Amino acid sequence: GLGDVYKRQLQHRRFETAEHLLLETDLSVEEIALDVGYENQSYFFRQFKERYGMTPRKYRLEHYKR
């Protein structure tokens, strides 16, 4: 239903923001999870890994350009 679409869009936006914060800031992964609205760290990690095939930390290391 519509709720699902909304939830997916919200999640998509949260991860776009998380991605941006991982690459553009020095915030810890924990802080980023909270910033994008995940109280539950391990849930954030699981979702991130499912989406990107790697942990947030590894994502940061592989994509960080500085």
N, C-alpha and C positions, 0 to 999 in steps of 0.2 A: 504493500500500500504506500500511500504518500509519506507516511512516517518513516518508512525504510529509505525512501529516496532522500528525504531530508537528513536522516542519520548518516547515510553514505556521503552526502555532500559535506556535512559538518566534519566527518572524519577525514575526508579528503583535504579539506581546508586546514584542519589541525596538523595533518602530516606535512602539508606544504610549508606551514609555519615552522614546524619542528625542523624540517630540512633546512630552511633558511637560517634558523637559529644555530643549528649544528655547524653550518659552514661559515656564517658571518659573525658569530660571537664566540666568546670563551666560556659561556655558561656551561655548567655541568649538565650531563644528560638528565640527572635528577631534576634540576631546575627547569630544564626545557620541558620535561614531561608535565610538570606542574603548570608551567606557563601556558601550555596549549590545552590544559584542562583535564589532564589525567592525574587523579589523586593516587591511583594505584600504579606504582612503578612497574611491577612485573607484567601487568596487563599492557602497559605502553610498550615495554620491551617485546612482548610476544607479538603484538599487532605490528610493530615496526619491522620485526624480523620476517613476519609473514609477507609483508608488503615489499620489502627491499631485499630479502634474502640474506641479510646480515644485521648484526647488532648496530645500534646507533653509533657506538664508539668506532666500530670498524668503518661504518659509512663515512664518518667524519674524517678518519685517517685516509681513506681512499679518495675522497673527493675534495679534501682541503687543498687549496691551490697556493697557499702562501708559504 
